[in-house]
Amino acid sequence: MKRGIGILSASAATLAVFAPGAGHAQDAAGPVVASGLEEITVTARRRAENIQSAPLSVSAFSSAALEERNVQSSSDITSFVPNVQFDSAASESGGGASSQISIRGIGQTDYVLTVEPAVGVYLDGVYIGKSMGSLLDAVDIDRLEVLRGPQGTLFGKNTIGGAIQLISKRPTDTLEGYGELTSGSYSRFDAKGAISGPLSDTVRARLSGAYQSRHGFVKRVTETGQDTGDRQGNVDRLSGRLAIEADLTSSLTATLTFDGTRIREQSPGQILVKADEGAAFSGAYNAGVPGGVCLPGAGASRFANPYCYNSQWVRPLKSLETTNSGPNYADTDVYGAGLNLEWKLGGATLKSITAWRKVKVDIAQDITGSPHYLNFIEQHIKTEQFSQEFQLLGDLADDKLHYVLGLYYLHESGTQLFPVQLTLVQFLSGGKIRNDSYAGFGQVTYDLTDQFSITGGLRYSDETRRFNPGVQVLQGYAAQTDVPGFVNLFAGAVGPAGTPLFPAGWYSRGSKSTTPMVSANYKFNRDVMAYASFSKGFKGGGFTMRYFPPVIPAPGTDPNDIVSYAGPEKATSYEVGLKTELFDRRLRFNVAAFYTDYKDIQVTYNIDPDGPGPIGNFVPVLANAASAKIKGVEVEASARLADWLRLDGSLGYTDADYKGFSAQALANYPTAGSFRVPNTPKWTANIGGTATLFDSDDKGTALVRVDYAYRSSQFKEFSNDPTLFQKGFGLLNASLTYKLPGDHIELSAGATNITDKTYIVSGVSNTGIGYTQATVSRPREWFVRAKYRL
């Protein structure tokens, strides 16, 4: 931390440079202001406004800012926004364009269909409902916004931590386009492009596409360290988007969009970091190896016997090696279509946002890293969602009153088949979902004076969640190992093959929530504004999806009374902030402080389903396990120190403490009182700058960009497994860009993770099976890029 703070406080000038968003949603978001910083426009309150006028914590990045920072996917913003942890692979998910996001200590670490995210992800105003398919590529994006703190009034459920908006580029009324090729480390080959322009006087279209590929960076090796030639952690993505915009009348505009993404990748870069030879399943396996050669009594020889499961299979993260030898694929298809209608009705605007999305995922991965104690899981997921939103926006009372009114509906359906193929037992987990959500909302801002404004808003939500675990069944006890003479001690232990794991049927739970917000802001002058706000948010409830061993209700018991369900989370947040633009708008400096009361926290943790017994802490259960108090500070800034030098950075501090746990949580984790909130580094910071080496009509333009990001230590899952503890680390990226005269050709070269830091992205620990795997970061990589603009 000393190194990060030292860099950030090196001089008074640098202190004024703490932040992203900032920096360059500028280049493409608005006009240059008298050689100062450019204006940034955001839609964080459902209407376009200057970021400095919005009384809330929001960071924004334009397409130019994203390109400068070499942002390739939405998860890359974790390096540029304070108090945000955006992991590019959800724990245990095995891929599927999944993500786990935490903002200000509020997030989720489970990806299954019955668990809701805590940070809402929106693409062109459309909510992305599940973790699978929520990791979006930053291709042809016009602007990316990160809203911190509960956004329950305007954005609704599952924005209890905040919201992330990606806004695509719109069709243009003049012909424009670009093509881009990138090469680099691990045989990287990327191709991106777009073309936009008029089809007639009233119709415009934009077509964009991208292909991205890189070889895997984690080697699969044998127990003796020999390279098998197989890899994990590759990139293989093909995506496209078509938008057609038509002026149906002088006051009515329609936009029809289609998008799709095809992913054919290997498992994420996972490495076994712990193998517990005495866990319930691994211990039974070791006992089943003939002759007792894998039991502790065999002494040190068991660590050289490849038939045994123990620490011989563990590899250090830095090795970028894994002894996984089982299945290794993660295929994902994402489709979307939308129709937006916008009517200008005098002093008001009526919007209709209709959208459909479908995600299909097929995944298989090895989890224990041994060719003899072979355990793997699969994911076969299909989800569809349909949403409809109406918004009415306008101004009244001589433009002193500004309002947003809306209605929202979301329907989700899906199936998740979760084959679990363990050496000792095989079963099919998962189930079907069918959810409906309704909401009505409104928010009004009234300008009492030219300087003082107050805002009030309210949202009422009504949702019904349904789950059917009828697919879950015990499949058998086929000993999946090549150990000669192996004896499966689990055979028949939890019932006969074909036994349902939970009674089939549709189980339903409903909830209603009212989420208000109130804020007041005062403009001391054109360039200084202070605000204070109060807001509430909630995250929808969810069912436990995974059951094992079979749950057989006693005679006369209604299964609906014992199905495991976690009710909604709730958060109440208080925030004060100051936004400034100083020195003739050459310095933008924003600061916010917050306090959040976080209740009924949903936690997925492993329990021992049969109490002290043979299975151990094996089954992931979703439960309202805890409450917490969270407080913190965020500083963001940008400075144009000279016409040729622009700096930006941020500093975030989050103090998140659990204040209580449920009896069940304490029964399974007696030391929970000392746990830290996962995925919540206390400190986050970044500093970056763009220097123009020269800029002239005859020579062209040359730019250098350097970024350094730091985050302090964090645990990656609820139980605070020490092998999934990530120490503080910093990342350094840099690039050089040359734009040839004429502004048509652009050449770039750069490197990411220059100091070659190895860190944990996400991880999963199962104390019943006896393994812990960590998804590891990509190493140092270089790239070269050529871009042509029409």
C-alpha positions in Angstrom: 0.0 0.0 0.0 2.9 2.3 0.7 4.0 2.1 -2.9 0.5 2.9 -4.2 -0.1 5.8 -1.8 3.4 7.1 -2.5 2.7 7.3 -6.2 -0.7 9.0 -5.5 0.7 11.6 -3.2 4.0 12.4 -4.9 3.0 16.0 -5.4 0.2 18.5 -4.9 -0.4 18.3 -8.6 -0.8 14.6 -8.5 -3.1 14.8 -5.5 -5.4 16.7 -7.8 -5.5 13.9 -10.2 -7.2 11.1 -8.4 -9.7 9.7 -10.9 -11.2 8.0 -13.8 -14.4 8.7 -15.3 -13.5 11.5 -15.3 -10.6 11.7 -17.3 -12.1 10.9 -20.6 -15.6 10.3 -21.0 -14.5 13.6 -22.2 -13.0 13.1 -25.6 -16.2 12.0 -27.2 -18.8 13.0 -24.7 -18.9 16.8 -25.4 -17.2 19.9 -26.6 -13.8 21.1 -25.4 -14.2 24.0 -22.9 -11.5 26.7 -23.5 -8.5 24.3 -23.5 -9.8 22.8 -20.3 -11.4 19.4 -19.6 -14.1 18.2 -21.9 -17.7 18.0 -20.8 -19.1 14.6 -19.8 -22.7 13.6 -20.4 -24.3 10.7 -18.5 -27.7 9.2 -18.2 -27.4 7.9 -14.7 -30.8 9.5 -13.8 -32.5 8.3 -17.0 -32.0 11.7 -18.7 -28.9 13.3 -20.3 -27.0 15.7 -18.0 -23.6 16.9 -17.2 -21.8 14.5 -14.9 -20.9 17.4 -12.6 -24.6 18.2 -12.2 -25.7 14.7 -11.2 -26.0 14.4 -7.4 -24.6 10.9 -7.1 -21.4 8.9 -7.5 -20.9 8.0 -11.1 -17.9 7.4 -13.3 -18.1 7.6 -17.1 -15.8 6.5 -19.9 -16.3 7.4 -23.6 -15.2 5.2 -26.5 -12.0 7.2 -26.7 -11.4 6.8 -23.0 -12.0 3.0 -23.2 -9.6 2.7 -26.2 -6.9 4.8 -24.5 -7.0 2.4 -21.5 -7.1 -0.7 -23.7 -10.4 -1.8 -22.1 -11.4 -5.0 -23.9 -14.3 -6.2 -21.7 -16.6 -4.7 -19.1 -14.5 -6.3 -16.3 -11.4 -4.2 -17.2 -13.0 -1.2 -15.6 -12.2 -2.6 -12.2 -8.8 -0.9 -12.5 -10.2 2.5 -13.1 -13.2 3.0 -10.7 -12.9 3.3 -7.0 -14.4 0.7 -4.7 -15.3 -1.6 -7.6 -14.3 -5.3 -7.8 -15.3 -6.8 -11.2 -14.2 -10.4 -11.6 -14.2 -11.8 -15.1 -15.1 -15.3 -14.0 -17.6 -16.2 -11.3 -16.3 -18.8 -8.8 -16.9 -22.4 -9.9 -18.8 -21.3 -13.0 -16.3 -22.7 -15.5 -16.8 -19.7 -17.9 -20.0 -18.9 -19.7 -19.2 -15.2 -19.9 -20.0 -15.1 -16.2 -19.0 -12.4 -13.8 -19.1 -11.5 -10.1 -19.3 -7.8 -9.3 -19.0 -6.0 -6.0 -19.4 -2.3 -5.4 -18.8 -0.7 -2.0 -18.7 -4.1 -0.4 -22.0 -5.4 -1.9 -21.9 -8.2 -4.4 -22.4 -11.9 -5.0 -20.2 -14.9 -5.5 -22.6 -17.5 -6.9 -23.6 -17.7 -10.6 -26.5 -20.2 -10.6 -29.9 -19.2 -12.1 -31.6 -19.1 -8.7 -29.2 -16.5 -7.3 -29.6 -12.8 -8.2 -26.7 -10.4 -8.9 -26.2 -7.5 -6.6 -25.0 -5.1 -9.3 -27.2 -4.5 -12.3 -25.6 -4.7 -15.7 -27.5 -2.8 -18.5 -26.8 -2.9 -22.2 -28.5 0.0 -24.0 -31.0 0.3 -21.2 -31.8 -3.4 -21.0 -31.2 -5.3 -17.8 -29.0 -8.4 -18.0 -30.6 -10.7 -15.5 -28.1 -13.4 -14.7 -24.4 -13.8 -14.1 -24.0 -16.1 -17.1 -23.8 -13.9 -20.2 -23.2 -10.7 -18.2 -19.5 -10.3 -19.1 -19.8 -8.0 -22.1 -17.1 -7.1 -24.7 -16.4 -3.4 -25.1 -16.9 -3.4 -28.8 -18.4 -0.3 -30.5 -19.3 1.1 -27.2 -20.1 4.8 -27.1 -20.1 5.2 -23.3 -19.7 3.1 -20.2 -21.1 4.4 -16.8 -20.6 3.0 -13.3 -23.1 4.1 -10.7 -22.1 3.4 -7.1 -24.5 2.8 -4.3 -28.1 1.6 -4.3 -30.0 2.5 -7.5 -33.4 1.0 -6.4 -35.6 3.9 -7.5 -34.8 4.2 -11.2 -33.1 0.9 -11.9 -35.0 -1.4 -9.5 -34.1 -4.8 -8.0 -30.5 -6.2 -8.0 -28.9 -2.7 -8.1 -28.4 -2.8 -4.3 -24.6 -2.3 -4.8 -24.9 -0.2 -8.0 -25.3 -0.4 -11.7 -23.1 -0.6 -14.8 -24.4 0.8 -18.1 -23.0 0.1 -21.5 -24.3 2.3 -24.3 -23.6 1.3 -27.8 -22.9 3.7 -30.6 -25.9 4.8 -32.6 -26.4 4.9 -36.3 -25.2 8.1 -37.9 -26.7 10.3 -40.6 -23.4 10.4 -42.5 -21.2 7.6 -43.7 -18.5 6.5 -41.2 -16.7 3.4 -40.3 -13.5 1.8 -39.1 -11.6 -1.5 -39.2 -9.1 -2.6 -36.6 -6.6 -5.5 -36.4 -4.6 -6.5 -33.3 -1.8 -9.0 -32.7 0.1 -9.9 -29.6 1.1 -12.4 -27.0 -0.3 -15.9 -27.0 -0.9 -15.8 -30.8 -3.4 -13.0 -30.3 -5.5 -12.1 -33.3 -8.4 -9.6 -32.9 -10.4 -8.1 -35.7 -13.0 -5.4 -35.1 -15.0 -3.1 -37.3 -18.1 -1.1 -37.9 -19.9 0.8 -40.6 -22.6 3.4 -40.2 -24.6 5.7 -42.3 -28.0 6.6 -43.9 -30.1 4.1 -45.9 -32.5 6.9 -46.8 -33.5 10.3 -45.7 -35.3 8.8 -42.6 -33.5 5.5 -42.0 -30.0 5.0 -40.6 -28.1 1.8 -39.8 -25.0 0.6 -38.0 -23.3 -2.8 -38.3 -20.4 -3.8 -36.1 -18.6 -7.0 -35.4 -15.5 -8.4 -33.7 -13.5 -11.6 -33.5 -11.1 -12.0 -30.6 -8.7 -14.9 -30.0 -5.7 -15.8 -27.8 -4.2 -19.1 -26.8 -4.6 -20.3 -23.3 -1.9 -19.3 -20.7 -2.3 -22.0 -18.1 -0.5 -25.3 -19.1 -2.0 -28.7 -18.3 0.9 -30.9 -17.1 1.3 -34.4 -15.8 2.1 -35.3 -12.2 5.8 -35.2 -13.2 5.4 -31.7 -14.7 5.5 -32.7 -18.4 3.5 -30.4 -20.7 0.5 -32.3 -22.2 0.0 -29.6 -24.8 -3.5 -28.7 -23.5 -4.2 -25.3 -22.2 -6.8 -23.4 -20.2 -7.7 -19.7 -20.3 -7.9 -19.0 -24.0 -10.0 -16.4 -25.8 -12.3 -17.3 -28.7 -15.2 -14.9 -29.3 -17.2 -13.8 -32.3 -19.8 -11.0 -31.8 -21.9 -8.7 -33.9 -24.6 -6.1 -33.6 -27.0 -4.5 -36.1 -28.9 -1.3 -35.3 -31.5 0.3 -37.6 -32.9 3.7 -36.6 -35.9 5.2 -38.4 -37.8 8.5 -38.1 -41.3 7.1 -38.4 -42.7 10.7 -38.1 -41.1 14.0 -37.2 -41.7 13.2 -33.5 -41.4 9.4 -33.4 -38.1 7.5 -33.7 -37.8 3.7 -33.7 -34.6 1.7 -33.2 -34.4 -2.0 -33.9 -31.4 -3.9 -32.7 -30.0 -7.4 -33.0 -26.9 -8.7 -31.3 -25.2 -12.0 -30.9 -22.0 -13.5 -29.3 -20.5 -16.9 -29.9 -17.9 -18.1 -27.4 -15.9 -21.4 -27.9 -13.3 -21.4 -25.1 -11.5 -23.7 -22.7 -12.0 -23.6 -19.0 -10.7 -20.5 -17.3 -7.1 -20.4 -16.1 -7.7 -22.4 -12.9 -5.0 -23.8 -10.6 -5.4 -26.2 -7.7 -4.1 -24.4 -4.6 -5.2 -26.8 -1.9 -5.8 -30.6 -1.8 -7.1 -31.9 1.6 -6.4 -35.6 1.8 -8.6 -35.9 4.9 -11.8 -34.4 3.6 -15.0 -36.5 3.5 -14.8 -37.5 -0.2 -11.1 -37.4 -0.7 -10.5 -39.3 2.6 -12.9 -42.0 1.5 -11.2 -42.2 -1.9 -7.7 -42.5 -0.3 -9.1 -45.2 2.0 -10.4 -47.1 -1.0 -7.0 -47.4 -2.6 -5.8 -51.0 -1.8 -3.1 -51.6 0.8 -3.6 -48.3 2.7 -0.8 -46.7 0.7 -2.7 -43.4 0.6 -3.5 -43.1 4.3 -1.5 -41.0 6.7 0.0 -44.2 8.1 1.8 -44.8 4.9 4.1 -41.8 5.7 5.8 -39.6 3.2 5.6 -42.2 0.4 2.0 -41.3 -0.2 3.0 -37.9 -1.5 4.9 -39.6 -4.4 2.2 -42.1 -5.2 0.1 -40.7 -8.1 -2.8 -42.9 -7.0 -3.2 -40.8 -3.8 -4.9 -37.5 -3.5 -3.0 -35.0 -1.5 -0.8 -31.9 -1.8 1.4 -33.4 -4.6 -1.2 -32.0 -7.1 -1.0 -28.4 -5.8 0.9 -25.9 -8.0 1.9 -22.4 -7.1 0.0 -19.7 -8.9 3.1 -18.3 -10.5 3.8 -21.6 -12.3 0.7 -21.1 -14.5 0.4 -24.9 -14.5 -2.4 -27.2 -13.6 -2.7 -31.0 -13.3 -6.3 -30.9 -14.5 -6.8 -33.7 -17.0 -10.6 -34.0 -17.3 -13.0 -32.1 -19.6 -12.0 -28.6 -20.7 -14.5 -26.5 -22.6 -16.8 -23.5 -22.1 -19.2 -22.9 -25.0 -21.6 -19.9 -24.8 -24.1 -18.4 -27.2 -25.9 -15.1 -26.4 -28.6 -13.6 -28.5 -30.5 -10.4 -28.1 -33.1 -8.2 -29.9 -34.7 -5.0 -29.0 -37.1 -2.3 -30.1 -36.9 1.2 -28.7 -39.6 3.8 -29.5 -39.2 7.5 -28.6 -42.0 10.1 -29.0 -41.5 13.8 -28.6 -44.7 15.1 -27.0 -44.2 18.8 -26.7 -42.4 19.3 -23.4 -42.3 15.5 -22.7 -40.7 12.4 -24.1 -42.3 8.9 -24.0 -40.0 6.0 -24.4 -40.8 2.3 -24.9 -37.9 -0.2 -24.4 -38.8 -3.8 -25.5 -36.1 -6.5 -25.3 -35.6 -10.2 -25.6 -32.4 -12.1 -24.7 -31.3 -15.7 -24.7 -28.3 -17.4 -23.3 -27.1 -21.0 -23.9 -24.2 -22.4 -22.0 -22.4 -25.8 -22.2 -19.4 -26.2 -19.8 -17.4 -29.1 -18.5 -14.4 -28.7 -16.1 -12.1 -30.7 -13.9 -12.1 -29.6 -10.3 -9.6 -31.7 -8.4 -6.5 -31.9 -10.6 -5.8 -35.7 -10.3 -6.1 -38.2 -13.2 -7.1 -40.9 -10.6 -9.3 -39.0 -8.1 -11.2 -37.7 -11.1 -14.0 -35.3 -10.3 -15.7 -32.9 -12.8 -18.8 -30.8 -13.1 -20.8 -29.8 -16.1 -23.2 -26.9 -16.8 -25.9 -27.0 -19.4 -27.9 -23.8 -19.1 -30.6 -22.2 -21.2 -32.2 -18.9 -20.2 -34.6 -16.5 -21.8 -35.8 -13.1 -20.7 -38.3 -10.6 -22.0 -38.6 -7.1 -20.6 -40.8 -4.1 -21.3 -40.2 -0.7 -19.9 -42.1 2.6 -20.4 -40.6 5.9 -19.4 -42.2 9.4 -19.4 -39.7 12.3 -19.0 -40.4 16.0 -19.1 -40.2 19.4 -17.5 -42.9 21.5 -15.9 -43.3 24.8 -14.0 -41.1 26.9 -16.4 -38.5 24.1 -16.5 -38.1 24.1 -12.7 -39.6 20.7 -12.2 -38.0 17.7 -13.9 -39.7 14.3 -13.8 -39.2 10.6 -14.8 -42.1 8.2 -14.5 -42.0 4.6 -15.5 -43.5 1.1 -15.6 -41.4 -2.1 -15.9 -42.0 -5.8 -16.5 -39.5 -8.7 -16.6 -40.1 -12.4 -17.3 -37.3 -14.9 -16.9 -37.3 -18.6 -17.6 -34.5 -21.1 -17.8 -33.1 -24.5 -17.1 -29.8 -25.4 -15.5 -28.7 -29.0 -15.6 -25.7 -29.5 -13.4 -24.2 -33.0 -13.8 -21.7 -33.7 -11.0 -19.4 -36.6 -11.8 -17.4 -37.5 -8.7 -15.2 -40.5 -8.3 -17.4 -41.9 -5.5 -20.9 -40.8 -6.6 -22.7 -39.2 -9.5 -25.8 -37.1 -9.5 -27.7 -34.6 -11.6 -28.4 -31.2 -9.8 -30.1 -28.1 -11.1 -33.6 -27.3 -12.0 -36.0 -24.9 -13.8 -36.9 -21.3 -13.0 -39.8 -19.0 -14.0 -39.8 -15.5 -12.6 -41.9 -12.4 -13.0 -41.2 -8.9 -11.8 -43.4 -5.8 -12.0 -42.5 -2.3 -11.0 -43.7 1.3 -11.1 -41.4 4.2 -10.4 -41.2 7.9 -10.4 -38.6 10.6 -9.6 -39.0 14.3 -9.5 -36.4 17.1 -9.2 -37.5 20.6 -8.3 -35.2 23.7 -8.6 -36.2 25.8 -5.6 -33.7 28.4 -6.8 -31.1 28.5 -9.5 -28.7 27.1 -6.9 -30.7 24.7 -4.8 -32.6 21.6 -5.9 -34.3 18.7 -4.2 -35.1 15.3 -5.7 -37.5 12.6 -4.5 -38.2 9.3 -5.9 -40.0 6.0 -5.2 -40.2 2.6 -6.7 -42.7 -0.2 -5.9 -41.6 -3.7 -7.0 -43.6 -7.0 -6.9 -41.8 -10.1 -7.9 -42.6 -13.9 -7.9 -39.8 -16.4 -8.1 -40.5 -20.1 -9.0 -38.1 -23.1 -8.9 -38.6 -26.7 -9.9 -35.8 -29.1 -8.8 -37.5 -32.0 -10.5 -34.4 -32.8 -12.7 -32.3 -33.6 -9.6 -31.6 -37.3 -9.2 -29.0 -39.7 -7.8 -27.4 -41.4 -10.8 -25.1 -44.0 -9.2 -21.8 -45.0 -7.6 -19.6 -46.0 -10.6 -16.1 -45.7 -9.3 -14.5 -43.3 -11.9 -10.9 -44.2 -11.4 -8.3 -46.5 -12.9 -6.8 -47.6 -9.6 -6.5 -51.4 -9.6 -8.7 -53.0 -7.0 -10.3 -49.8 -5.8 -13.1 -50.1 -3.3 -15.8 -47.5 -3.3 -16.6 -47.0 0.3 -19.5 -44.6 -0.7 -21.4 -47.3 -2.7 -25.0 -47.2 -1.6 -24.3 -44.8 1.2 -27.0 -42.2 0.3 -29.7 -44.3 -1.3 -30.3 -46.3 -4.5 -29.6 -45.0 -7.9 -32.6 -43.1 -9.3 -33.6 -41.5 -6.0 -34.8 -37.9 -6.5 -32.7 -35.5 -4.6 -35.7 -33.3 -3.8 -39.4 -33.7 -4.5 -40.3 -32.4 -7.9 -42.8 -29.5 -8.3 -42.9 -25.8 -8.7 -42.0 -23.9 -5.5 -43.0 -20.3 -5.4 -42.0 -17.3 -3.3 -43.1 -13.7 -3.7 -41.8 -10.4 -2.3 -42.8 -6.8 -2.5 -40.4 -3.9 -1.9 -40.6 -0.1 -1.8 -37.3 1.7 -2.5 -37.3 5.5 -1.9 -34.5 8.1 -2.5 -34.2 11.7 -1.5 -31.4 14.1 -2.3 -30.6 17.7 -2.2 -27.9 19.6 -4.1 -26.6 23.1 -3.8 -24.5 24.9 -6.5 -22.2 27.4 -4.8 -21.3 28.6 -8.3 -21.1 27.3 -11.8 -18.2 25.0 -11.0 -18.9 23.8 -7.4 -21.8 21.7 -6.3 -22.5 19.8 -3.0 -25.1 17.1 -2.5 -26.5 14.8 0.2 -28.7 11.7 -0.5 -30.6 8.9 1.2 -31.5 5.8 -0.8 -32.6 2.2 -0.4 -32.1 -0.8 -2.6 -32.9 -4.5 -2.6 -31.8 -7.7 -4.2 -34.3 -10.3 -5.0 -34.6 -13.6 -3.1 -33.4 -16.9 -4.3 -33.7 -20.7 -3.9 -30.9 -23.1 -3.0 -30.4 -24.9 -6.3 -28.0 -27.8 -5.3 -29.4 -30.6 -3.1 -27.4 -33.6 -1.9 -27.8 -36.2 -0.4 -31.5 -36.9 -1.3 -33.9 -34.9 0.9 -36.9 -37.2 1.7 -39.6 -35.4 3.7 -41.2 -37.2 6.6 -44.7 -38.5 5.9 -47.2 -35.7 6.1 -44.5 -33.0 5.5 -45.2 -30.5 2.8 -42.0 -30.1 0.7 -42.9 -26.5 0.2 -42.2 -26.0 3.9 -38.6 -27.2 3.7 -37.4 -26.0 0.3 -34.5 -23.7 1.1 -35.1 -20.1 0.1 -33.2 -16.9 1.0 -35.3 -13.7 1.2 -34.4 -10.4 -0.4 -31.4 -8.4 0.8 -31.9 -4.8 1.8 -29.5 -1.8 1.9 -30.0 1.7 3.2 -27.4 4.2 2.2 -26.5 7.8 3.1 -24.1 9.8 1.0 -22.6 13.3 0.8 -20.5 14.6 -2.0 -18.7 17.5 -3.5 -18.2 18.0 -7.3 -15.9 20.7 -8.6 -14.3 22.1 -11.7 -11.5 24.5 -10.9 -8.9 26.7 -12.6 -10.9 27.5 -15.7 -12.1 23.9 -15.8 -8.6 22.5 -16.1 -9.1 20.4 -12.9 -12.1 18.3 -12.1 -12.1 17.0 -8.5 -15.0 15.0 -7.0 -15.3 13.4 -3.6 -18.0 11.4 -1.9 -18.5 9.7 1.5 -21.0 7.0 2.2 -22.5 4.9 5.0 -24.6 1.8 4.3 -26.7 -0.4 6.5 -26.7 -3.8 4.8 -29.2 -6.4 6.0 -30.3 -10.0 5.3 -27.1 -10.6 3.3 -27.4 -13.7 1.0 -24.4 -15.9 1.3 -23.7 -19.2 -0.6 -21.7 -21.4 1.8 -21.1 -25.1 2.1 -22.8 -27.0 4.8 -22.7 -30.6 6.1 -26.1 -31.8 5.1 -26.2 -34.8 7.4 -24.7 -33.1 10.4 -21.4 -34.5 11.7 -21.1 -37.5 9.4 -19.5 -38.9 6.3 -20.3 -36.1 3.8 -18.7 -33.1 5.4 -19.2 -29.4 4.3 -20.1 -30.3 0.7 -23.4 -28.7 -0.3 -23.6 -25.0 -1.3 -26.6 -23.4 0.4 -28.0 -19.9 -0.2 -29.1 -18.3 3.0 -29.7 -14.9 4.7 -26.6 -15.3 6.8 -25.4 -11.9 8.0 -25.7 -8.2 8.3 -23.0 -5.5 7.9 -22.2 -1.9 8.2 -20.2 -0.3 5.4 -18.6 3.1 5.2 -16.1 4.7 2.9 -14.8 7.5 0.8 -14.2 8.0 -2.9 -12.1 10.6 -4.7 -12.0 11.1 -8.4 -10.3 13.7 -10.5 -8.9 14.7 -13.8 -6.4 17.5 -14.6 -5.2 19.1 -17.8 -1.8 20.3 -16.6 -0.8 21.5 -20.0 -2.2 21.3 -23.5 0.0 18.2 -24.0 -0.5 16.5 -20.6 -3.7 15.1 -19.1 -3.8 13.1 -15.8 -6.5 11.2 -14.1 -6.9 8.9 -11.2 -9.0 7.7 -8.2 -8.8 6.7 -4.6 -11.3 4.5 -2.8 -11.6 3.4 0.8 -14.2 0.8 2.0 -14.6 -0.3 5.6 -17.0 -3.3 5.5 -17.7 -5.1 8.7 -20.0 -8.0 9.5 -22.2 -7.1 12.5 -24.1 -10.4 13.0 -24.6 -13.9 11.6 -27.5 -16.3 11.6 -27.5 -19.4 13.9 -27.1 -21.7 10.9 -24.1 -19.7 9.6 -22.4 -19.9 13.0 -23.2 -23.6 13.3 -21.3 -24.3 10.1 -18.7 -21.6 10.5 -18.1 -21.0 14.3 -15.3 -18.4 13.6 -17.5 -16.4 11.2 -17.3 -13.4 13.6 -13.8 -12.8 12.4 -14.5 -13.1 8.7 -13.9 -10.2 6.2 -16.5 -9.4 3.6 -15.3 -11.1 0.4 -14.3 -9.3 -2.8 -13.9 -6.0 -0.9 -10.4 -4.6 -0.8 -10.1 -1.8 1.8 -8.2 0.4 -0.6 -8.5 0.9 -4.4 -6.5 3.4 -6.3 -5.4 4.3 -9.8 -3.4 7.0 -11.6 -2.9 7.4 -15.3 -1.9 10.0 -17.8 -1.9 10.8 -21.5 1.0 12.8 -22.9 0.9 14.2 -26.5 4.4 14.0 -27.9 3.5 16.0 -30.9 0.4 17.1 -32.8 0.5 18.8 -36.2 -1.1 18.5 -39.6 2.1 17.4 -41.4 3.5 15.0 -38.7 0.3 13.6 -37.3 -0.2 12.9 -33.6 1.7 10.8 -31.1 0.3 9.9 -27.7 1.7 7.9 -24.7 -0.7 6.5 -22.2 0.4 5.0 -18.8 -1.9 3.5 -16.1 -1.1 2.1 -12.7 -3.9 0.5 -10.5 -3.6 -0.8 -7.0 -6.0 -2.7 -4.7 -5.3 -3.9 -1.2 -5.8 -7.4 0.1 -9.1 -9.4 -0.1 -10.6 -12.8 0.4 -12.3 -14.3 -2.7 -15.1 -16.3 -1.0 -17.3 -16.2 2.2 -15.4 -18.7 4.4 -12.1 -16.7 4.1 -10.2 -19.7 2.9 -6.5 -18.6 3.4 -5.5 -20.2 0.1 -8.0 -17.8 -1.6 -6.6 -14.7 0.1 -5.2 -12.2 -2.3 -2.5 -9.9 -1.0 -2.4 -6.3 -2.2 -1.0 -5.8 -5.7 -0.5 -3.2 -8.4 -0.9 -3.4 -12.2 1.0 -1.3 -14.7 -0.1 -0.8 -18.4 1.3 1.4 -21.1 0.7 2.1 -24.8 2.0 4.3 -27.6 -0.3 5.6 -30.3 0.6 7.3 -33.6 -2.2 8.9 -35.8 -0.9 9.6 -39.3 -1.7 12.9 -41.0 -5.2 12.9 -42.3 -6.6 11.1 -39.2 -7.4 7.9 -41.2 -4.7 5.5 -40.0 -3.8 4.9 -36.4 -1.0 2.6 -35.1 -0.6 1.5 -31.5 1.6 -0.7 -29.4 1.5 -1.5 -25.8 1.7 -3.9 -22.9 -0.6 -5.0 -20.0 0.5 -6.2 -16.6 4.0 -5.0 -17.4 5.4 -6.1 -14.0 3.9 -9.6 -14.6 1.9 -9.8 -11.4 0.1 -13.0 -10.7 -3.1 -12.7 -8.7 -6.4 -14.5 -7.9 -9.3 -13.4 -10.0 -11.9 -15.7 -8.3 -11.9 -19.0 -6.6 -13.9 -21.9 -5.2 -13.3 -24.1 -2.1 -15.2 -27.3 -1.2 -14.1 -28.8 2.1 -16.2 -31.9 1.4 -14.6 -33.0 -1.8 -11.3 -31.6 -0.5 -10.2 -29.1 -3.1 -9.7 -25.4 -3.6 -9.1 -24.0 -7.1 -8.2 -20.4 -8.0 -8.8 -18.7 -11.3 -5.5 -16.9 -12.0 -4.8 -13.6 -13.8 -3.4 -13.3 -17.3 0.4 -12.6 -17.3 2.3 -9.8 -19.0 1.2 -9.4 -22.6 2.2 -7.1 -25.5 0.0 -6.0 -28.4 0.3 -4.1 -31.7 -2.8 -2.6 -33.4 -3.6 -1.0 -36.7 -6.9 1.0 -37.2 -8.3 2.6 -40.3 -11.2 5.1 -40.2 -13.2 6.1 -43.2 
